[in-house]
Amino acid sequence: MRRCKAIASGGEDAIALRGIYAGVREFLFRQTTSAAFKEALAGGRYAGSLREMASRSIAEIRKAAASYDRQVATHAEKIANPEQALADWNKMSRMEQRGLLQKWQRDMERNANLRDVMKDLARMKQSAICTGSRIPGNCP
């Protein structure tokens, strides 16, 4: 009973409990977020997109993720069937074809990473883990 009162009043046990909760939250964060999201949080690639979208609503962030997902599918289709994507595909040199396939692959990877950043951001905002300085912007 005394222990419950100490936690409720903000005593040492409450501080320890908050520390445990923060540790669990940090562990879950590390386990459930994409590498692209972690890199963006650290100020690396996609940090600008993360900053820009962090203040947006969850619905807008999910819409952006869906748009990136469509772009991934579009590029995957182009890579699988380049003849359908370009009418003059067979007229191109092998080097031009290879260059275009590599470009589509890079575009697909970039869009997939941005999709992952948006999905992770939406999930973090939804679960209200974004409190504090970890994610810029306000939580809903």
Secondary structure by P-SEA (a helix, b strand, c coil): caaaaaaaaccaaaaaaaaaaaaaaaaaaaacccaaaaaaaacccaaaaaaaaccccaaaaaaaaaaaaaaaaaaaaaaacccccccccccccaaaaaaaaaaaaaaaaaaaaaaaaaaaaaaaaaaccccccccccccc
